[in-house]
């Protein structure tokens, strides 16, 4: 229901007032060659003007190559919305993966991820299912499902246990 709302995209990118340690700023992205890529997509926030607006906080942005953000990443965001509608409920975890040599942009030194992941879980009986995607921060003409991965493999890359409350056998 939430991804099928009617709230229009606002594009009001701004610093997050709740981040007290400092935040990326709009000027960090200016002429950097990177898009302000959403981690939680604006397209998922159509259910509320407040949620839509808050999706444009810089704390929800990450440097993405334009060909990635406007291409395969957008395709994945659309696929996730479709899966949410088909399944009724979907847990989604998204984040960056950094390499050993981290490049940065802007005065605030915003780190550029090497790749991004989305881990999806439909924990609705009778068919509990999950899938992960791991995509390099670069444009691609490959099929989206060429980037499908096991959740275990994304956990190994990130060091994150995504669903620790699930019994190990199910996880």
Backbone bond lengths (Angstrom), bond angles and torsions (degrees), N, CA, C in turn:
res aa  C-N    CA-C-N  psi(-1)  N-CA   C-N-CA  omega(-1)  CA-C   N-CA-C  phi
1 X - - - 1.448 - - 1.529 110.81 -
2 X 1.328 116.50 -40.02 1.459 120.01 -175.73 1.524 112.64 -65.25
3 X 1.321 118.66 -38.96 1.461 120.10 -177.03 1.516 112.70 -77.57
4 X 1.331 117.17 -6.42 1.453 120.60 -179.57 1.526 112.43 -106.79
5 X 1.323 118.50 20.63 1.458 122.30 -179.83 1.513 112.40 -69.12
6 X 1.333 115.03 -173.52 1.464 119.92 -175.53 1.531 113.31 -120.44
7 X 1.327 117.96 2.02 1.458 120.15 -179.03 1.524 109.92 -66.21
8 X 1.319 115.63 132.48 1.463 121.46 -179.09 1.533 111.34 -79.03
9 X 1.309 115.86 150.99 1.464 123.28 175.94 1.527 108.99 -62.31
10 X 1.345 116.43 138.85 1.463 120.20 -174.93 1.526 114.59 -104.96
11 X 1.317 118.39 -30.22 1.469 123.27 -178.17 1.528 113.09 56.01
12 X 1.336 117.79 31.94 1.463 120.63 179.05 1.536 110.51 -94.70
13 X 1.328 115.64 66.80 1.460 122.08 179.46 1.531 109.34 -60.76
14 X 1.358 116.13 133.23 1.459 119.86 -179.89 1.517 109.50 -164.70
15 X 1.335 114.50 164.41 1.458 120.17 178.60 1.525 109.75 -68.61
16 X 1.319 115.62 150.28 1.463 122.16 -179.19 1.522 108.27 -87.37
17 X 1.342 118.17 117.24 1.462 120.46 -177.41 1.532 113.55 -67.48
18 X 1.319 118.00 -15.99 1.463 120.49 -179.49 1.526 112.98 -88.31
19 X 1.322 117.43 -7.81 1.463 120.66 176.79 1.522 106.93 -89.83
20 X 1.310 116.18 104.53 1.467 121.27 -174.51 1.523 113.51 -87.15
21 X 1.322 116.94 -14.23 1.470 120.45 -176.19 1.516 113.07 -88.83
22 X 1.303 117.36 2.60 1.452 120.68 -177.05 1.517 109.03 107.89
23 X 1.307 114.68 152.84 1.452 120.16 -172.69 1.509 109.37 -142.61
24 X 1.300 115.10 157.37 1.454 119.27 168.92 1.525 107.57 -61.09
25 X 1.308 115.21 150.89 1.465 120.92 178.87 1.527 108.88 -121.16
26 X 1.308 115.95 161.60 1.460 120.31 178.51 1.523 111.20 -55.00
27 X 1.332 116.24 -39.85 1.469 119.77 -177.32 1.521 112.70 -64.92
28 X 1.328 118.18 -22.18 1.463 120.47 177.49 1.530 111.32 -62.81
29 X 1.305 116.89 -30.41 1.461 121.77 -177.45 1.533 112.16 -90.56
30 X 1.316 117.35 -17.30 1.465 121.87 -175.46 1.525 110.35 -59.62
31 X 1.325 116.05 120.74 1.469 123.82 179.79 1.534 113.47 56.35
32 X 1.316 116.35 27.70 1.469 120.65 -179.98 1.523 112.09 -86.80
33 X 1.335 116.25 -19.26 1.453 120.05 -174.51 1.524 112.25 87.99
34 X 1.339 117.04 5.73 1.467 121.72 -178.87 1.517 110.65 -122.45
35 X 1.341 114.80 145.35 1.462 121.53 172.24 1.524 109.59 -82.97
36 X 1.322 115.27 155.98 1.466 121.22 168.19 1.519 105.51 -82.92
37 X 1.311 116.87 91.28 1.461 121.60 -174.90 1.517 111.63 -86.01
38 X 1.320 116.02 130.68 1.466 121.24 177.70 1.530 111.09 -70.24
39 X 1.325 116.05 139.62 1.462 120.80 168.17 1.526 108.55 -86.86
40 X 1.332 117.45 -52.14 1.464 122.18 169.87 1.527 105.66 -95.84
41 X 1.324 118.10 110.91 1.467 121.47 -170.78 1.530 114.06 -64.75
42 X 1.321 115.06 143.15 1.465 120.32 174.81 1.528 109.90 -58.78
43 X 1.322 117.26 -34.88 1.455 121.34 179.75 1.519 114.12 -61.73
44 X 1.330 116.65 -18.48 1.468 121.17 177.17 1.524 112.00 -87.81
45 X 1.324 117.66 -4.58 1.464 121.55 -171.83 1.524 113.06 -109.91
46 X 1.313 117.23 21.26 1.466 121.73 -177.23 1.513 113.69 -68.59
47 X 1.323 117.13 -9.02 1.468 121.49 -176.19 1.523 112.75 -78.31
48 X 1.361 117.95 -12.74 1.458 119.11 -173.94 1.526 110.75 -157.27
49 X 1.324 115.93 136.22 1.470 119.80 176.21 1.526 110.58 -61.54
50 X 1.336 116.67 -39.53 1.462 120.59 179.71 1.532 111.02 -64.31
51 X 1.327 117.27 -47.05 1.464 120.77 179.49 1.525 110.53 -62.50
52 X 1.324 117.34 -42.89 1.466 120.96 178.19 1.516 110.01 -59.14
53 X 1.316 116.93 -48.99 1.459 121.08 -179.97 1.524 111.57 -60.34
54 X 1.327 116.61 -45.31 1.462 120.42 -177.54 1.525 112.78 -68.42
55 X 1.317 117.68 -20.66 1.466 119.81 178.15 1.528 111.26 -68.86
56 X 1.327 117.47 -11.56 1.463 121.56 179.84 1.526 113.41 -98.49
57 X 1.340 117.70 8.65 1.460 119.84 171.71 1.523 108.77 -64.60
58 X 1.306 116.39 142.98 1.457 120.82 -179.91 1.531 111.70 -62.74
59 X 1.328 118.28 -20.98 1.463 121.27 176.43 1.530 111.59 -68.63
60 X 1.326 117.94 -13.64 1.460 123.05 177.04 1.528 111.29 -102.16
61 X 1.325 117.06 5.13 1.460 121.81 -178.14 1.524 110.14 -105.33
62 X 1.309 114.60 152.17 1.457 121.00 177.14 1.526 107.41 -149.17
63 X 1.343 117.86 141.30 1.465 119.88 -177.68 1.527 112.06 -63.09
64 X 1.328 114.77 119.39 1.461 120.67 178.92 1.520 109.31 -127.00
65 X 1.324 115.17 138.27 1.460 119.88 173.45 1.526 107.35 -57.78
66 X 1.338 118.41 136.37 1.467 119.92 -179.07 1.530 113.33 -54.71
67 X 1.337 117.34 -40.44 1.469 119.87 -178.98 1.529 111.50 -66.92
68 X 1.324 117.88 -25.42 1.460 122.91 175.91 1.524 109.84 -78.87
69 X 1.344 116.32 -54.15 1.463 122.26 -176.04 1.522 111.93 -59.10
70 X 1.309 116.72 -42.01 1.463 121.58 -175.28 1.526 112.29 -91.67
71 X 1.322 116.03 -1.72 1.455 121.31 -177.59 1.517 112.55 -116.75
72 X 1.334 115.83 -105.78 1.460 121.80 -171.95 1.536 112.13 -62.66
73 X 1.355 118.08 -34.72 1.465 120.70 179.06 1.532 110.83 -67.25
74 X 1.330 116.96 -42.53 1.469 121.59 176.22 1.525 109.41 -61.68
75 X 1.335 116.28 -40.96 1.461 120.76 178.37 1.537 110.70 -61.00
76 X 1.344 116.08 -42.40 1.465 119.38 178.27 1.526 111.21 -64.81
77 X 1.330 117.17 -42.40 1.468 120.11 177.98 1.527 111.00 -58.44
78 X 1.332 116.64 -42.97 1.464 120.75 178.99 1.531 111.20 -65.56
79 X 1.329 116.73 -39.99 1.466 121.04 178.21 1.529 110.91 -63.31
80 X 1.320 116.59 -41.03 1.469 120.62 179.50 1.525 110.30 -63.56
81 X 1.326 117.39 -41.45 1.469 120.20 176.88 1.532 110.84 -61.17
82 X 1.335 116.86 -43.18 1.459 120.43 178.36 1.526 111.08 -62.24
83 X 1.331 116.92 -42.17 1.460 120.72 178.96 1.531 111.33 -65.16
84 X 1.324 116.45 -35.92 1.468 120.38 177.66 1.527 110.48 -64.05
85 X 1.317 116.85 -42.21 1.455 121.15 179.06 1.535 109.92 -66.84
86 X 1.330 117.03 -45.73 1.471 120.91 -179.33 1.526 112.42 -61.89
87 X 1.330 116.55 -38.16 1.464 120.63 -173.66 1.523 113.50 -97.76
88 X 1.321 117.81 -11.86 1.456 120.93 177.31 1.516 113.93 86.54
89 X 1.313 117.05 -32.36 1.467 121.71 179.68 1.519 107.05 -155.72
90 X 1.322 115.18 140.74 1.454 119.76 -177.99 1.519 109.21 -150.56
91 X 1.321 115.80 127.76 1.465 120.64 172.95 1.517 107.29 -87.57
92 X 1.341 116.40 130.74 1.459 121.11 -177.90 1.528 108.79 -129.09
93 X 1.320 115.63 127.80 1.456 121.75 175.11 1.524 106.69 -120.59
94 X 1.325 116.45 127.87 1.460 122.14 -175.88 1.515 109.53 -129.69
95 X 1.324 116.39 146.00 1.451 118.34 175.63 1.502 113.29 -174.35
96 X 1.332 114.74 176.16 1.460 121.37 179.82 1.523 111.52 -93.54
97 X 1.314 114.77 159.42 1.461 122.20 171.10 1.528 105.87 -126.53
98 X 1.330 115.58 125.91 1.457 120.66 -178.79 1.521 110.09 -102.75
99 X 1.319 116.08 144.35 1.456 120.92 176.60 1.517 110.76 -85.49
100 X 1.303 116.40 -172.42 1.469 121.39 -179.90 1.519 112.51 -71.60
101 X 1.318 116.54 -34.68 1.467 121.17 179.76 1.529 107.93 -109.24
102 X 1.329 115.79 100.80 1.463 120.48 -174.00 1.530 110.24 -89.47
103 X 1.329 114.97 122.27 1.457 120.88 173.76 1.518 108.56 -89.08
104 X 1.339 115.90 154.92 1.461 120.86 -177.11 1.518 110.16 -134.77
105 X 1.338 114.29 157.82 1.462 120.96 175.29 1.522 109.39 -126.09
106 X 1.335 115.48 154.23 1.455 122.29 170.56 1.511 115.78 73.50
107 X 1.321 113.48 170.71 1.465 122.17 179.57 1.518 112.65 -61.24
108 X 1.327 116.40 -31.33 1.459 120.76 -178.13 1.523 113.28 -87.52
109 X 1.317 116.85 1.58 1.459 120.50 177.29 1.520 113.56 61.02
110 X 1.307 116.86 53.36 1.462 121.93 -179.80 1.531 108.49 -72.10
111 X 1.316 116.76 121.36 1.462 122.15 -177.69 1.520 111.32 -71.55
112 X 1.331 115.25 138.47 1.456 121.78 -179.89 1.528 109.04 -98.99
113 X 1.320 117.79 116.60 1.465 120.19 178.43 1.527 112.30 -66.93
114 X 1.319 113.83 147.77 1.467 121.30 174.93 1.528 109.51 -77.57
115 X 1.332 115.26 -34.70 1.456 120.90 179.89 1.528 109.34 -155.08
116 X 1.326 114.65 175.39 1.470 122.25 179.56 1.515 108.98 -134.91
117 X 1.344 115.73 154.84 1.462 120.26 176.86 1.516 109.95 -130.15
118 X 1.311 114.12 155.70 1.462 123.51 165.81 1.515 105.70 -134.88
119 X 1.324 115.62 129.20 1.456 122.79 176.89 1.526 106.50 -115.31
120 X 1.327 116.55 125.84 1.455 121.94 -174.63 1.520 109.81 -118.13
121 X 1.324 115.99 137.65 1.453 121.69 178.85 1.523 109.55 -137.07
122 X 1.320 115.53 124.08 1.455 122.69 170.58 1.522 105.05 -107.04
123 X 1.325 116.19 104.92 1.466 121.34 -175.31 1.520 111.02 -102.84
124 X 1.323 115.68 35.20 1.457 121.78 -179.39 1.530 109.31 -102.61
125 X 1.327 115.51 123.93 1.475 120.36 176.50 1.520 108.73 -65.28
126 X 1.293 120.90 153.42 1.452 125.99 7.30 1.527 113.48 -90.46
127 X 1.335 117.33 -10.21 1.463 119.08 -175.26 1.524 111.03 -113.40
128 X 1.319 116.87 84.36 1.454 121.94 175.45 1.522 107.08 -72.17
129 X 1.344 116.32 131.13 1.460 119.39 -178.07 1.519 110.48 -150.50
130 X 1.325 114.45 159.65 1.465 119.74 -178.35 1.523 109.29 -153.59
131 X 1.320 115.01 158.16 1.459 122.00 175.82 1.527 107.12 -156.37
132 X 1.302 115.22 154.77 1.461 120.72 175.41 1.525 108.82 -127.99
133 X 1.313 114.81 157.37 1.460 121.62 174.95 1.523 107.30 -131.27
134 X 1.311 115.89 138.76 1.466 122.62 176.72 1.516 106.77 -132.08
135 X 1.340 115.16 113.87 1.460 120.20 -173.43 1.523 111.15 -124.14
136 X 1.330 117.49 133.67 1.466 119.98 174.51 1.529 110.16 -67.31
137 X 1.320 116.43 148.42 1.460 123.07 -179.97 1.525 108.87 -76.24
138 X 1.330 115.48 69.63 1.460 122.42 -178.34 1.524 107.71 -158.98
139 X 1.313 115.80 154.71 1.452 119.36 176.59 1.518 110.32 -64.48
140 X 1.324 116.17 155.02 1.453 120.27 179.41 1.515 110.09 -153.54
141 X 1.307 115.39 143.93 1.469 122.32 174.26 1.527 110.53 -101.84
142 X 1.349 116.79 0.28 1.456 120.76 179.76 1.524 110.46 -67.92
143 X 1.323 115.03 160.81 1.447 121.37 173.86 1.527 109.14 -66.58
144 X 1.315 117.21 140.34 1.461 122.17 -179.06 1.526 111.80 -52.58
145 X 1.319 116.62 -41.75 1.461 119.72 -176.03 1.528 113.27 -73.07
146 X 1.335 117.60 -6.38 1.465 120.26 169.86 1.527 110.44 -67.58
147 X 1.323 116.31 -17.88 1.468 121.75 -179.42 1.528 112.34 -100.32
148 X 1.333 116.75 5.93 1.467 120.68 176.48 1.525 108.22 -64.65
149 X 1.325 115.04 143.24 1.462 121.01 -178.21 1.521 108.70 -144.32
150 X 1.317 115.51 164.88 1.459 118.80 173.21 1.523 108.19 -78.00
151 X 1.310 115.42 153.03 1.461 119.46 176.21 1.519 109.62 -63.94
152 X 1.339 117.10 -38.00 1.467 120.36 177.17 1.529 111.86 -57.09
153 X 1.333 117.11 -41.30 1.467 119.25 -178.92 1.524 111.53 -67.20
154 X 1.322 117.65 -36.40 1.471 120.47 177.55 1.529 109.51 -71.54
155 X 1.323 117.33 -35.62 1.468 120.33 175.38 1.528 110.78 -61.82
156 X 1.332 117.26 -39.28 1.463 120.69 178.90 1.524 111.28 -64.96
157 X 1.327 116.79 -42.42 1.468 121.50 -179.09 1.525 111.78 -67.70
158 X 1.345 116.56 -38.31 1.463 120.93 -173.67 1.528 114.13 -95.34
159 X 1.325 116.71 -23.49 1.465 120.17 -173.89 1.517 112.65 76.76
160 X 1.331 117.53 16.98 1.467 122.67 -177.77 1.526 109.15 -108.79
161 X 1.331 116.74 134.73 1.460 122.67 171.22 1.526 105.53 -93.89
162 X 1.318 117.48 102.97 1.455 121.29 -169.13 1.524 115.21 -68.94
163 X 1.299 117.51 -36.57 1.461 119.64 -177.37 1.523 109.63 -129.88
164 X 1.323 117.61 68.27 1.473 120.71 -173.19 1.534 113.71 -67.28
165 X 1.314 118.43 -20.73 1.466 119.93 -179.18 1.532 112.38 -80.18
166 X 1.334 117.03 -13.50 1.458 119.60 179.10 1.528 109.57 -77.19
167 X 1.323 117.25 145.16 1.467 119.29 173.61 1.534 109.30 -58.93
168 X 1.339 117.51 141.33 1.451 122.01 -175.55 1.537 113.06 -54.15
169 X 1.320 116.77 -38.64 1.455 120.30 -179.04 1.523 110.60 -63.25
170 X 1.310 117.33 -41.97 1.466 121.05 177.59 1.520 111.48 -69.61
171 X 1.338 114.25 -42.07 1.453 118.76 -177.82 1.512 110.02 -63.00
